[in-house]
């Protein structure tokens, strides 16, 4: 019997489960998309915490900007009162002083690197100063070509902090990110696909809640009753959803939300689309639940504040 067989099987199982979690991410840019992406990477053993950064590359001489930052910290891994809030505040500080900038892999690539020890002058290392971590494994994934001058080109950067108690996990985590990185890039490209020119694809919490109810088949009137707003207000949210998701009909809107852009466009999938669909189609139902779940959480958060 191969003594390393059990280890290989365990690593394969972990990578497959990570891929399944990635394919459960919402098919649209919900407000918590980056947080959900960070949480999906916690499937990997030995992870202390994860930070997922969504960069919008600048065009025509404009600098890149940080669109979203998702953070997850393993419970009990830090004596600090609110480690998630601390890492978020450090992301904003390092971005503001120019210590964080997007790396530049080739389109479609998942460039993986390791920073050890995670201290010193690197802005990414400073995100975890004071935490007990061994190293940071990073993956940079260009999600939509990143053509020169393309102001909609984005990049996903995953920063995975390895726990000191699992110092040997870095290579295994790096291998998993190389394998699953393209899937994460494809899912992000689906969620962040541009709608109308000049419109951000990111949904508000209220729009996310309305979209989840539309997926469930509720009418504008019933949605208004459910969220305690007027039908006119709900209609405005639906109109914004059509603009952001590039949908002209209610059916196209739902198809886009469920992760079937070729259905929304009213055409059969091309060869490339079918190959990409092979990654997401088996989890189409999960995609619907992910969007609806995010919508439900958003609605609950807003029920008292809006």
Residue pairs with C-beta under 8 A, 6 or more apart in sequence:
11 172
11 175
11 176
14 43
14 44
14 45
14 172
14 176
15 175
15 176
15 179
15 180
17 43
18 40
18 41
18 43
18 44
18 176
18 180
19 179
19 180
19 183
20 283
21 40
21 43
22 37
22 40
22 180
22 183
22 184
22 187
23 183
23 187
23 279
23 280
23 282
23 283
23 286
23 287
24 40
24 283
24 286
24 287
24 289
24 290
25 33
25 36
25 37
25 40
25 184
25 187
25 188
25 191
25 290
26 33
26 36
26 191
26 287
26 290
26 291
26 294
27 187
27 190
27 191
27 256
27 257
27 258
27 259
27 280
27 287
27 290
27 291
28 191
28 201
28 203
28 208
28 211
28 245
28 256
28 257
28 291
29 191
29 192
29 201
29 202
29 203
30 36
30 191
30 203
30 208
30 291
30 294
30 295
30 298
31 202
31 203
31 204
31 205
31 208
31 294
31 298
32 70
32 294
32 297
32 298
33 54
33 68
33 70
33 191
33 294
34 52
34 53
34 54
34 68
34 69
34 70
35 52
35 70
35 71
35 72
36 70
36 290
36 294
37 52
37 70
37 156
37 158
37 184
37 188
38 50
38 51
38 52
38 70
38 71
38 72
38 158
39 50
39 70
39 72
40 184
41 47
41 50
41 52
41 72
41 158
41 160
42 50
42 72
42 74
44 160
44 169
44 172
44 173
44 176
45 166
45 169
45 172
46 162
46 163
46 165
46 166
46 168
46 169
46 172
46 173
47 74
47 160
47 161
47 162
47 163
47 169
47 173
48 73
48 74
48 77
48 128
48 131
48 132
48 133
48 161
48 162
48 163
48 164
49 71
49 72
49 73
49 74
49 77
49 78
49 83
49 87
49 128
49 131
49 133
49 161
50 70
50 71
50 72
50 158
50 159
50 160
50 161
51 69
51 70
51 71
51 87
51 91
51 127
51 158
51 159
51 161
52 69
52 70
52 71
52 156
52 157
52 158
52 159
53 66
53 68
53 69
53 70
53 91
53 100
53 102
53 156
53 157
53 159
54 66
54 67
54 68
54 69
54 154
54 155
54 156
54 157
54 188
54 192
55 64
55 65
55 66
55 67
55 102
55 154
55 155
55 156
55 157
56 64
56 65
56 66
56 67
56 151
56 152
56 153
56 154
57 64
57 102
57 146
57 150
57 151
57 153
57 154
57 155
58 64
58 65
58 151
59 148
59 149
59 150
59 151
59 153
60 149
60 151
62 151
64 101
64 102
66 91
66 95
66 100
67 154
67 202
68 202
69 88
69 91
69 92
71 84
71 87
71 88
71 91
72 84
73 83
73 84
73 87
74 163
77 83
77 131
77 132
77 163
78 131
78 132
80 86
80 130
83 131
87 127
87 128
90 126
90 127
91 100
91 127
94 100
94 123
94 124
94 126
94 127
97 123
99 122
99 123
99 126
100 123
100 124
102 140
102 155
102 157
103 111
103 138
103 140
103 155
103 157
104 140
104 142
104 146
104 155
105 111
105 140
105 141
105 142
105 155
106 142
107 142
107 145
107 146
107 147
108 142
108 145
108 182
108 185
109 141
109 142
110 139
110 140
110 141
110 177
110 178
110 181
110 182
110 184
110 185
111 139
111 140
111 141
112 137
112 138
112 139
112 174
112 177
112 178
112 181
113 137
113 138
113 139
114 135
114 136
114 137
114 138
114 170
114 174
115 122
115 124
115 125
115 135
115 136
115 138
116 134
116 135
116 136
116 170
117 125
117 134
117 135
118 124
118 125
118 128
118 133
118 135
118 136
118 161
119 125
119 126
119 129
124 136
124 138
124 159
125 136
127 159
128 136
128 161
131 161
132 163
132 164
133 161
133 162
133 163
133 164
134 162
134 163
134 164
134 166
134 167
134 170
135 161
135 162
135 167
135 170
136 159
136 160
136 161
136 162
137 159
137 160
137 162
137 170
137 173
137 174
137 177
138 157
138 158
138 159
138 160
139 157
139 158
139 160
139 177
139 178
139 181
140 155
140 156
140 157
140 158
141 155
141 156
141 157
141 158
141 181
141 182
141 184
141 185
141 188
142 153
142 154
142 155
142 185
143 154
143 155
143 156
143 185
143 186
143 188
143 189
143 192
144 150
144 152
144 153
144 154
144 189
144 192
144 193
145 153
146 153
146 154
146 155
147 153
152 194
154 188
154 192
156 184
156 185
156 188
158 177
158 181
158 184
160 173
160 177
162 169
162 170
162 173
163 169
183 279
186 276
186 279
186 280
187 279
187 280
190 259
190 261
190 280
191 201
192 201
193 201
193 246
193 261
194 201
194 246
195 201
195 242
195 243
195 244
195 245
195 246
195 247
196 243
196 244
196 246
199 243
199 244
200 244
201 244
201 245
202 244
203 211
203 241
203 244
205 298
205 299
205 301
205 302
206 227
206 237
206 298
206 302
206 306
207 237
207 240
207 241
207 244
208 291
208 294
208 295
208 298
209 227
209 295
209 296
209 298
209 299
209 302
210 223
210 227
210 234
210 237
210 238
210 241
210 295
211 241
211 253
211 257
211 291
211 295
212 291
212 292
212 293
212 294
212 295
212 296
212 298
212 299
213 222
213 223
213 226
213 227
213 295
213 299
214 223
214 238
214 241
214 250
214 253
214 254
214 257
215 254
215 257
215 258
215 288
215 291
215 292
215 295
216 292
218 226
220 231
220 234
220 235
220 238
221 231
223 234
224 230
224 231
224 233
224 234
226 299
227 234
227 299
227 302
227 303
228 303
238 253
241 247
241 253
242 248
242 253
245 253
245 256
245 257
245 264
246 256
246 264
247 253
247 255
247 256
247 264
251 264
252 263
252 264
252 265
252 266
253 264
255 261
255 263
255 264
256 264
257 288
257 291
258 284
258 287
258 288
258 291
259 280
259 284
259 287
260 284
261 273
262 268
262 269
262 270
262 273
262 277
269 277
280 287
